[in-house]
Amino acid sequence: MDSPLTLAPPPYLRLEGEGIHLREWSEEDIPALVEVYDDPEIARWTPVASPFDTMAAQVYLTEAQEARAQGRKVQLAITTDGVLPRGEALLFRSKADERDVEIAYGVGAAHRGRGLASRAVRLLSEYAVRHTGARRVVLCIEEGNAASIAVARSTGFTLTDDEPVLRTSRGRQITLRTWSLTGGAA
């Protein structure tokens, strides 16, 4: 296999479009991280710590900064004003196939139902197609996660025939299905 794909975004990545701004997290965002991730729905569908308190947010931010410095992952706050985080969008090498990049996302409970996840996925997908050299842009979604499946469909992703991705999260085995960007894939 070729050498693994490396994400090498500019020193400070900021994407704007569709009425949202995606920007890097900062230390000042710790309270907003807690607001976004200390939520039963986020805990149900993501591998983040639960409960997600200030200490968990600090660890999360530190790990995000280390992953970015190593070229493995970029984690961006979803904002509508460039300031207040309402969720997060992540871009990273797929663990299932390192030739692909994967997008993940989460939106805080108070901010759901406004299309933030769909807009963030479209914006980050455009960036990924143009700048990563990836074979495909994918989403890995647990069966039963109707909200994420709706985001995938609304943003031009289609369910693939790829073998299901098995991951362990908080002691339980989860099965993820791979969705691939169509019509403009990398």
C-alpha positions as CSV (number, residue, x, y, z in Angstrom):
1,M,0.0,0.0,0.0
2,D,1.1,3.6,-0.6
3,S,2.3,5.7,2.3
4,P,-0.6,6.8,4.4
5,L,-2.4,10.0,3.5
6,T,-1.3,12.9,5.6
7,L,-3.6,15.9,6.4
8,A,-1.5,19.0,6.0
9,P,-3.9,22.0,6.4
10,P,-2.6,25.5,6.7
11,P,-1.4,26.5,10.2
12,Y,-4.9,27.9,11.1
13,L,-7.7,26.4,9.1
14,R,-10.9,28.4,8.8
15,L,-13.7,27.5,6.3
16,E,-16.6,29.7,5.5
17,G,-19.7,29.2,3.4
18,E,-23.4,28.2,3.6
19,G,-23.9,30.6,6.5
20,I,-21.4,28.9,8.8
21,H,-17.8,29.2,9.8
22,L,-15.6,26.2,10.7
23,R,-12.7,27.2,12.8
24,E,-10.0,25.7,15.1
25,W,-10.9,25.1,18.7
26,S,-9.1,27.2,21.4
27,E,-8.7,27.1,25.2
28,E,-11.5,29.7,25.5
29,D,-13.9,27.2,24.0
30,I,-13.7,24.7,26.9
31,P,-17.2,25.7,28.2
32,A,-18.7,25.4,24.7
33,L,-17.1,22.0,24.3
34,V,-18.8,20.9,27.5
35,E,-22.1,22.3,26.3
36,V,-21.8,20.4,22.9
37,Y,-20.6,17.1,24.2
38,D,-22.2,16.6,27.6
39,D,-25.3,15.2,26.0
40,P,-26.9,11.8,26.0
41,E,-27.4,11.8,22.2
42,I,-23.7,12.6,21.6
43,A,-22.7,10.0,24.1
44,R,-24.9,7.4,22.4
45,W,-23.4,7.9,18.9
46,T,-19.8,9.0,19.5
47,P,-16.8,7.8,21.4
48,V,-16.4,10.9,23.5
49,A,-16.2,10.7,27.3
50,S,-19.5,10.7,29.2
51,P,-20.1,12.6,31.3
52,F,-18.2,15.3,29.4
53,D,-17.1,17.8,32.0
54,T,-14.4,20.5,32.0
55,M,-11.6,18.0,32.6
56,A,-12.8,15.8,29.8
57,A,-13.0,18.9,27.5
58,Q,-9.4,19.8,28.4
59,V,-8.2,16.3,27.6
60,Y,-10.2,16.3,24.4
61,L,-8.8,19.6,23.2
62,T,-5.2,18.6,24.1
63,E,-5.6,15.3,22.1
64,A,-7.2,17.2,19.2
65,Q,-4.2,19.6,19.1
66,E,-1.7,16.7,19.2
67,A,-3.5,14.8,16.4
68,R,-3.5,18.0,14.3
69,A,0.2,18.6,14.9
70,Q,0.9,15.0,13.8
71,G,-1.2,15.5,10.6
72,R,-3.7,12.8,11.6
73,K,-6.9,14.9,12.3
74,V,-8.4,18.3,12.1
75,Q,-11.2,19.2,14.5
76,L,-13.2,22.4,13.8
77,A,-15.8,24.2,15.8
78,I,-19.1,24.7,13.8
79,T,-20.2,28.3,14.3
80,T,-22.7,30.6,12.6
81,D,-20.9,33.8,13.7
82,G,-17.2,32.7,13.7
83,V,-17.3,32.8,17.5
84,L,-19.8,30.7,19.4
85,P,-19.3,26.9,18.9
86,R,-22.5,25.0,18.2
87,G,-20.9,21.7,17.2
88,E,-17.9,20.2,15.7
89,A,-16.8,18.7,12.3
90,L,-13.7,16.4,12.1
91,L,-11.6,15.4,9.1
92,F,-9.2,12.4,9.5
93,R,-7.7,9.5,7.7
94,S,-10.1,6.6,7.6
95,K,-9.1,3.7,9.9
96,A,-10.8,1.3,7.5
97,D,-8.7,2.5,4.4
98,E,-6.0,5.1,4.9
99,R,-6.4,6.2,1.2
100,D,-9.8,7.7,2.3
101,V,-10.6,10.6,4.5
102,E,-13.5,10.4,6.9
103,I,-15.7,13.2,8.2
104,A,-17.4,13.0,11.6
105,Y,-19.6,15.6,13.2
106,G,-21.7,16.5,16.2
107,V,-24.1,19.3,17.0
108,G,-25.1,20.5,20.5
109,A,-28.6,19.7,21.6
110,A,-29.6,23.4,21.7
111,H,-28.5,23.9,18.0
112,R,-30.0,20.8,16.3
113,G,-32.6,21.1,13.6
114,R,-31.0,24.0,11.8
115,G,-29.0,22.1,9.2
116,L,-25.7,22.8,10.8
117,A,-24.3,19.3,10.4
118,S,-25.3,19.1,6.8
119,R,-23.8,22.5,6.0
120,A,-20.6,21.6,7.9
121,V,-20.3,18.3,6.1
122,R,-20.7,19.9,2.7
123,L,-18.1,22.6,3.5
124,L,-15.6,20.2,4.9
125,S,-16.2,17.7,2.0
126,E,-15.4,20.5,-0.5
127,Y,-12.2,21.2,1.3
128,A,-11.3,17.5,1.5
129,V,-11.9,16.9,-2.2
130,R,-9.7,19.9,-3.1
131,H,-6.9,19.6,-0.6
132,T,-6.3,16.0,0.7
133,G,-5.6,13.9,-2.3
134,A,-7.8,11.2,-0.8
135,R,-9.3,8.4,-2.9
136,R,-12.7,9.0,-1.3
137,V,-14.4,11.2,1.3
138,V,-16.5,8.9,3.6
139,L,-18.8,9.0,6.6
140,C,-19.0,6.0,8.9
141,I,-22.4,5.8,10.5
142,E,-23.9,3.4,13.0
143,E,-27.0,1.7,11.8
144,G,-30.0,3.2,13.6
145,N,-28.5,6.7,13.7
146,A,-31.4,8.2,11.7
147,A,-30.2,11.8,12.1
148,S,-26.7,11.1,10.7
149,I,-28.1,9.0,7.9
150,A,-30.3,12.0,6.9
151,V,-27.2,14.2,6.9
152,A,-25.4,11.7,4.7
153,R,-28.2,11.6,2.2
154,S,-28.8,15.3,2.2
155,T,-25.1,16.0,1.5
156,G,-24.6,13.7,-1.5
157,F,-23.2,10.6,0.2
158,T,-24.4,7.2,-0.7
159,L,-24.2,3.9,1.2
160,T,-21.4,1.7,-0.1
161,D,-21.0,-2.1,-0.4
162,D,-17.9,-1.8,1.9
163,E,-17.7,-4.4,4.7
164,P,-19.1,-2.9,7.9
165,V,-16.5,-1.2,10.1
166,L,-16.4,-2.7,13.6
167,R,-15.3,-0.5,16.5
168,T,-15.5,-0.7,20.2
169,S,-16.8,2.3,22.1
170,R,-17.2,2.5,25.8
171,G,-17.2,-1.3,26.1
172,R,-19.7,-2.0,23.4
173,Q,-19.2,-3.3,19.9
174,I,-20.6,-1.0,17.2
175,T,-21.2,-1.6,13.5
176,L,-20.6,1.3,11.2
177,R,-21.7,1.5,7.6
178,T,-19.6,3.5,5.1
179,W,-21.2,6.2,3.1
180,S,-19.1,7.7,0.2
181,L,-19.4,11.1,-1.4
182,T,-20.7,10.9,-4.9
183,G,-20.7,13.4,-7.7
184,G,-17.4,15.1,-7.1
185,A,-15.6,12.6,-4.9
186,A,-11.9,12.9,-4.5
